[in-house]
Protein backbone atom coordinates (compact mmCIF):
# COMPACT_ATOMS: atom_id res chain seq x y z
CA UNK A 1 0.00 0.00 0.00
CA UNK A 2 1.03 3.60 -0.35
CA UNK A 3 3.14 5.37 2.27
CA UNK A 4 0.21 7.34 3.70
CA UNK A 5 -1.79 5.72 6.48
CA UNK A 6 -4.97 4.11 5.10
CA UNK A 7 -8.41 4.82 6.53
CA UNK A 8 -10.04 1.47 7.25
CA UNK A 9 -13.82 1.20 7.26
CA UNK A 10 -16.09 -1.37 8.87
CA UNK A 11 -19.75 -1.80 8.01
CA UNK A 12 -22.17 -0.09 10.36
CA UNK A 13 -24.24 -3.29 10.12
CA UNK A 14 -21.52 -5.32 11.83
CA UNK A 15 -22.21 -3.87 15.28
CA UNK A 16 -19.70 -5.18 17.80
CA UNK A 17 -19.15 -8.42 15.90
CA UNK A 18 -15.85 -9.22 14.26
CA UNK A 19 -15.85 -8.80 10.53
CA UNK A 20 -13.69 -7.46 7.73
CA UNK A 21 -12.55 -3.90 7.14
CA UNK A 22 -11.93 -2.18 3.80
CA UNK A 23 -9.79 0.63 2.49
CA UNK A 24 -9.16 1.95 -1.01
CA UNK A 25 -5.62 2.60 -2.26
CA UNK A 26 -3.67 2.29 -5.48
CA UNK A 27 -6.62 1.17 -7.62
CA UNK A 28 -7.46 -1.68 -5.27
CA UNK A 29 -9.83 -2.45 -2.45
CA UNK A 30 -7.84 -3.79 0.50
CA UNK A 31 -9.55 -6.20 2.89
CA UNK A 32 -8.38 -7.29 6.33
CA UNK A 33 -9.74 -9.24 9.28
CA UNK A 34 -10.87 -6.98 12.13
CA UNK A 35 -9.57 -9.47 14.71
CA UNK A 36 -6.08 -9.53 13.09
CA UNK A 37 -5.41 -5.97 11.96
CA UNK A 38 -1.66 -6.54 11.75
CA UNK A 39 -2.10 -9.74 9.75
CA UNK A 40 -2.46 -10.38 6.03
CA UNK A 41 -4.41 -8.08 3.74
CA UNK A 42 -6.07 -8.98 0.47
CA UNK A 43 -5.84 -6.53 -2.45
CA UNK A 44 -8.67 -6.77 -4.98
CA UNK A 45 -8.65 -4.62 -8.14
CA UNK A 46 -11.52 -2.11 -8.05
CA UNK A 47 -13.03 -3.55 -11.25
CA UNK A 48 -13.23 -7.02 -9.68
CA UNK A 49 -14.65 -5.65 -6.43
CA UNK A 50 -17.34 -3.78 -8.38
CA UNK A 51 -18.22 -6.94 -10.32
CA UNK A 52 -18.41 -8.90 -7.04
CA UNK A 53 -20.79 -6.35 -5.47
CA UNK A 54 -23.01 -6.26 -8.56
CA UNK A 55 -23.28 -10.05 -8.47
CA UNK A 56 -24.20 -9.96 -4.76
CA UNK A 57 -26.83 -7.29 -5.34
CA UNK A 58 -28.20 -9.15 -8.35
CA UNK A 59 -28.50 -12.38 -6.36
CA UNK A 60 -30.19 -10.54 -3.48
CA UNK A 61 -32.80 -9.06 -5.83
CA UNK A 62 -33.83 -12.39 -7.36
N, C-alpha and C positions, 0 to 999 in steps of 0.2 A: 504494500500500500504506500501511498505518498507519505512524505515526511510530516505533513501536518496531522494533528491528532483527529481521528475520525469521530463523528457524532453517531453513536449507536442508538438505534430506536427499537423499542419493544412494543408490541401490540397492546393497545389499551384493553383489549378483550382478554388478555392473559391473566389479569388480576395479579395475585401474589404467586401464581404457579410458575414453575420453571418453564422456559420455552426458548425460542431462538431470538436473536437480535440481528438487525440489518443495518448496514451503512452503505452509502454509494460513493465510490471513488474509482477513478481511472477507467471509466466505461464499464465497470462491473458492479454487481450487487454482492456485497460481502456478507456472509452468514456465519454466526458463531453461536455456541451453546451458552445460554445465560449462566448455567452452573459452572462452566469452565471458561471464563472470559480470557484467560491467558493461554488457552489451548489452541487447537487448530482452527483455522477459518477456511471457509469455502468461497471461492470467487466464481461468480456466475456472470457471463456476459449479459448486459442489459437486454439485448434482443431475446436471449433464451429465457430470461426471467419474465419478460413481458409475455412471451408465448406460453410459459407455464401458468401465469396468472389468468390469461384468457381461457386456457383449457379448464382450469379450476372453476372459473365463473360460468363457463358454458355448461359444464357438468352439473353445477349447482342449479342452473336454470332449466334443466330438463325435467 
